[in-house]
């Protein structure tokens, strides 16, 4: 992965390059940030740059044997740990490496939901098991500690990438504490996480944190334009709704759903909520549940943006409004219902629903509960 292939994030790229220039490479980094911001691509671009045989001031060469092996995720000194579901003979991350490499080659911006769908484990709870730390008694799972005990094969740095590190169970996390704090020379840990609240503080304290923000609109717009030949209002609307998340932008550009579909759902939900029509809202629930988790999350993000836009509409600050014509038509009558008394409540409920859906909660229960709270909030 080249730095030039990572969307935006120029400040982070410069900081990573400086660690090499100033010879201040830490032994462990924690890349944190929202979904679709490019944490995994950044980490792998950094690993490739560190091990490149002919790096420039700005990027790895992309042509040396090390770069070619890193680009294919096949370098013998590059190791991966990621959430899996044990199934049959597949009991470790190494057993899933062919699928992992194939998915990355198709799109390096990977979500946990995409990964579960790709390996046919949708709806199951993935985790990083205890055996990934120290291996198992049978020897079928080598584990992080054993892999990093070997001498480097050819790279300057042996690299251990732990993707979605918050999915490590507590036993696994405790077992790697010592090697994470005192790794062998020329060993680099790259942990990638979206929600560090579910991680041991002792793990976090042993890493140098790299906070990766959402992708800026200009960089995201250019990439979507290049990838999907979108222009004009369609491009602008997609970028606004993606909100700095390339995974969401990619999904919207590839699928048949659109912000127009989400706007209709949002309008229907608000009208039924105002009418206190629980029966009709319950019927609507089936349409939302049928969307699937990725689209449900996209819809909730869309709802959050609509709440923000309609709240700002109350103050006639047109320069910071990002509505298309259909949204503006709806907002003409709807915006007074989003005000100082309920805007925080709406934001909390949509964020809570998003979090619960992300954690594989029951969509029927989550959205029905949210519907009931919308009825109350609209009357605030």
C-alpha positions in Angstrom: 0.0 0.0 0.0 1.4 3.4 -1.0 0.8 6.6 0.9 -0.4 8.0 -2.4 -3.2 5.4 -2.5 -4.6 6.5 0.8 -7.5 9.0 0.4 -6.6 12.3 2.0 -5.1 12.3 5.5 -2.1 14.3 4.4 -1.3 15.5 8.0 -1.2 11.9 9.3 1.0 10.8 6.4 3.4 13.6 7.1 3.6 12.7 10.8 4.3 9.0 9.9 7.0 9.9 7.4 8.6 12.2 10.0 9.0 9.3 12.5 11.2 7.6 9.8 13.1 10.8 8.9 13.8 11.7 12.5 14.5 8.0 13.5 11.7 8.1 16.1 9.8 5.0 15.1 7.9 3.7 18.2 7.5 0.0 18.9 3.7 0.1 18.9 1.0 2.4 17.4 -2.7 2.5 17.8 -4.6 3.9 14.8 -8.0 5.1 16.0 -10.8 6.8 14.3 -14.2 6.4 12.6 -15.1 3.7 10.1 -14.0 4.4 6.6 -11.4 7.0 7.5 -8.5 4.9 6.2 -6.8 3.5 9.4 -5.9 0.1 7.9 -4.6 1.6 4.6 -2.5 4.2 6.6 -1.1 1.5 8.8 -0.1 -0.7 5.9 1.3 2.2 3.9 3.5 3.0 6.9 4.6 -0.6 7.3 5.5 -0.7 3.6 7.4 2.6 3.7 9.4 1.5 6.7 10.5 -1.7 4.9 11.0 -0.2 1.4 14.5 -0.7 0.0 14.4 2.6 -2.0 12.0 5.0 -0.2 11.6 8.6 -1.4 10.9 11.5 0.9 7.2 11.0 0.4 6.5 7.3 -0.3 7.8 3.8 -0.8 9.1 3.0 -4.2 6.4 0.3 -4.9 8.9 -1.7 -7.1 11.4 -3.4 -4.8 10.7 -7.0 -3.7 9.7 -5.8 -0.2 7.1 -3.3 -1.6 5.6 -5.9 -3.9 5.3 -8.5 -1.1 3.8 -5.9 1.3 1.3 -4.7 -1.4 0.0 -8.3 -1.8 0.0 -8.8 2.1 2.3 -11.8 1.5 5.6 -10.6 3.0 6.9 -13.3 5.5 7.6 -10.6 8.1 4.0 -9.2 7.9 1.5 -10.8 10.2 -2.2 -10.2 10.7 -4.7 -10.7 13.5 -8.4 -9.9 13.0 -11.8 -10.9 14.2 -13.0 -14.3 13.0 -15.6 -16.9 13.8 -14.3 -20.4 14.4 -15.9 -22.7 11.9 -14.9 -26.3 11.2 -11.2 -26.5 10.4 -10.9 -22.7 10.4 -9.8 -21.9 13.9 -7.3 -19.0 13.5 -6.6 -15.9 11.5 -4.0 -17.7 9.4 -6.8 -20.0 8.2 -8.6 -17.0 6.8 -5.6 -15.3 5.2 -6.6 -16.1 1.6 -10.0 -14.5 2.1 -8.4 -11.5 3.9 -5.9 -10.9 1.1 -8.5 -11.2 -1.6 -10.9 -8.7 0.1 -8.1 -6.3 0.7 -7.1 -6.5 -3.0 -10.7 -5.6 -4.0 -10.9 -2.7 -1.6 -8.4 -1.9 1.2 -11.1 0.1 3.0 -12.8 -2.7 5.0 -15.6 -2.7 7.5 -16.2 -5.5 10.0 -19.6 -6.0 8.4 -18.1 -6.4 4.9 -15.5 -8.9 6.4 -18.3 -11.0 8.0 -20.3 -11.0 4.8 -17.2 -12.0 2.8 -16.5 -15.0 4.9 -20.2 -16.0 5.1 -20.6 -15.3 8.8 -23.2 -12.5 8.8 -25.1 -12.3 12.1 -22.4 -14.1 14.1 -20.2 -12.5 16.7 -16.6 -12.3 15.6 -13.7 -12.0 18.0 -10.0 -12.3 18.4 -9.7 -15.4 20.5 -7.3 -16.2 23.3 -5.3 -18.6 21.1 -4.3 -15.8 18.8 -2.0 -14.5 21.6 0.1 -17.6 22.5 -1.1 -20.3 20.2 -2.8 -23.5 21.3 -1.6 -26.9 22.6 -2.1 -28.6 19.3 0.3 -26.3 17.5 -2.3 -25.5 14.8 -2.4 -21.9 16.0 1.0 -20.3 16.2 -0.1 -17.1 18.0 1.4 -13.6 18.2 4.0 -14.4 20.8 5.5 -17.4 18.8 5.4 -15.6 15.5 7.3 -12.6 16.9 9.9 -14.8 18.6 11.4 -15.7 15.2 14.2 -13.6 13.6 13.2 -11.3 10.8 13.2 -13.1 7.5 14.2 -10.1 5.3 12.4 -7.0 6.4 13.9 -4.2 8.5 10.8 -4.4 10.7 8.7 -7.5 11.5 5.1 -6.1 11.6 2.1 -7.4 13.5 -1.1 -5.8 12.4 -4.1 -6.2 14.8 -7.2 -5.0 13.0 -10.3 -4.2 15.1 -8.2 -4.6 18.2 -11.2 -3.9 20.4 -12.5 -7.3 19.5 -9.7 -9.0 21.5 -11.2 -10.9 24.4 -9.7 -10.0 27.7 -7.6 -13.1 28.1 -6.0 -12.6 24.7 -5.3 -8.9 25.5 -3.7 -9.7 28.8 -1.4 -12.4 27.3 0.1 -9.9 24.8 0.8 -7.2 27.3 4.4 -8.1 28.0 5.5 -8.5 24.3 3.5 -5.4 23.4 5.5 -3.4 26.0 8.9 -5.1 25.3 8.9 -6.5 21.8 11.9 -8.0 20.2 14.2 -5.5 18.4 12.9 -4.3 15.0 9.4 -5.4 15.8 6.4 -3.1 15.1 2.9 -3.4 16.4 0.2 -1.6 14.4 -3.2 -1.8 16.3 -6.3 -0.5 14.5 -9.5 0.3 16.5 -12.7 2.2 16.1 -13.9 2.1 19.7 -11.2 2.0 22.4 -13.9 1.9 25.2 -13.9 -1.9 24.8 -10.1 -2.2 25.2 -8.0 -2.7 28.3 -6.4 0.6 29.4 -3.1 -1.3 29.8 -3.1 -2.1 26.1 -3.8 1.5 25.1 -1.1 2.8 27.4 1.5 0.7 25.7 0.9 2.2 22.3 1.4 5.6 20.7 -1.9 6.8 19.5 -2.6 8.1 16.0 -6.0 9.8 15.8 -7.3 9.4 12.2 -10.1 11.9 11.4 -12.9 11.6 8.8 -11.7 12.0 5.2 -12.1 15.6 4.1 -14.8 16.3 1.5 -12.5 17.5 -1.2 -10.3 14.3 -1.1 -13.4 12.0 -0.8 -15.1 13.8 -3.7 -12.1 13.4 -6.0 -11.8 9.7 -5.2 -15.5 9.0 -5.8 -15.4 11.0 -9.0 -12.4 9.0 -10.2 -13.7 5.6 -9.1 -17.3 6.0 -10.2 -17.4 8.8 -12.8 -19.9 10.8 -10.7 -20.3 14.5 -11.1 -22.6 17.4 -10.2 -25.5 17.1 -7.7 -25.2 13.3 -7.5 -21.6 13.5 -6.5 -22.2 16.3 -4.0 -25.1 14.5 -2.4 -23.2 11.3 -2.0 -20.2 13.0 -0.5 -22.4 14.9 2.0 -24.2 11.7 3.1 -21.0 9.7 3.3 -19.7 12.2 5.9 -16.0 11.4 5.5 -16.5 7.6 5.4 -15.2 6.0 2.2 -16.8 2.7 3.0 -20.2 4.3 3.1 -19.5 6.3 0.0 -18.4 3.2 -1.8 -21.5 1.3 -0.7 -23.8 4.1 -1.9 -22.1 4.5 -5.2 -22.2 0.7 -5.9 -25.7 0.0 -4.7 -29.1 1.0 -6.0 -30.1 2.8 -2.8 -29.6 6.5 -2.6 -30.1 9.5 -0.3 -33.5 9.9 -2.0 -34.6 6.6 -0.6 -33.4 7.5 2.8 -35.1 10.9 2.7 -38.4 9.2 1.9 -38.0 6.9 4.9 -37.0 9.8 7.1 -40.0 11.9 6.0 -42.4 8.9 6.6 -40.9 8.2 10.0 -41.3 11.8 11.2 -44.9 12.2 9.9 -46.0 8.9 11.5 -44.2 9.9 14.7 -46.0 13.3 14.8 -49.3 11.5 14.2 -48.6 9.0 16.9 -49.4 6.2 14.4 -47.7 3.3 16.1 -49.5 0.7 13.9 -48.1 2.3 10.7 -44.7 2.8 12.2 -44.6 -0.8 13.1 -45.3 -1.7 9.5 -42.6 0.7 8.4 -40.3 -1.2 10.7 -40.3 -4.1 8.3 -39.0 -2.0 5.5 -36.1 -0.7 7.6 -35.2 -4.1 9.0 -35.1 -5.5 5.4 -32.4 -3.0 4.5 -29.7 -5.0 6.3 -27.2 -3.7 8.8 -25.0 -1.7 6.5 -27.9 0.2 5.0 -29.5 0.6 8.4 -26.3 2.3 9.6 -26.2 4.5 6.5 -29.9 5.5 7.1 -29.2 6.4 10.7 -26.2 8.5 9.7 -28.5 10.2 7.1 -31.1 10.9 9.9 -28.4 12.5 12.0 -27.5 14.8 9.2 -31.1 15.7 8.6 -31.5 16.6 12.3 -28.5 18.8 12.0 -29.6 20.5 8.8 -33.1 21.2 10.0 -31.9 22.5 13.4 -29.6 25.0 11.6 -32.4 25.9 9.2 -34.1 27.6 12.1 -31.4 30.2 12.2 -31.4 31.0 8.4 -27.7 30.4 8.1 -27.7 29.4 4.5 -24.0 29.4 4.1 -23.6 26.3 6.3 -26.6 24.4 5.1 -26.0 21.4 2.9 -29.4 20.4 1.6 -30.4 19.5 -1.9 -33.7 20.8 -3.4 -35.8 17.9 -2.1 -34.5 18.2 1.4 -35.1 22.0 1.3 -38.7 21.4 0.3 -39.3 19.1 3.2 -37.5 21.3 5.6 -39.7 24.3 4.8 -42.4 22.9 7.1 -40.5 20.4 9.1 -37.5 22.5 10.5 -39.5 24.1 13.4 -40.0 20.6 14.9 -36.2 20.3 15.5 -35.3 22.9 18.1 -33.3 23.6 21.3 -35.6 21.4 23.4 -35.2 18.2 21.4 -32.2 18.4 19.1 -29.9 16.7 21.7 -32.5 14.0 22.3 -32.8 13.2 18.6 -29.0 13.1 18.3 -28.7 10.8 21.3 -31.3 8.4 20.1 -30.0 8.1 16.5 -26.4 7.6 17.8 -27.6 5.0 20.3 -29.4 3.1 17.6 -26.3 3.3 15.3 -24.1 1.9 18.1 -26.5 -0.9 18.9 -26.9 -1.9 15.2 -23.1 -1.9 14.9 -22.9 -4.3 17.8 -25.3 -6.7 16.1 -28.3 -5.8 18.3 -31.8 -6.9 17.3 -32.9 -4.4 14.7 -36.6 -4.9 15.4 -36.2 -4.0 19.0 -33.8 -1.2 18.4 -35.8 0.6 15.8 -39.2 0.1 17.5 -37.7 1.6 20.7 -36.3 4.5 18.6 -39.8 5.1 17.0 -41.4 5.4 20.4 -38.9 8.0 21.5 -39.3 10.0 18.3 -43.0 10.3 19.1 -42.1 11.9 22.4 -39.3 14.1 21.1 -41.5 15.6 18.3 -43.9 16.9 20.9 -41.1 18.6 22.9 
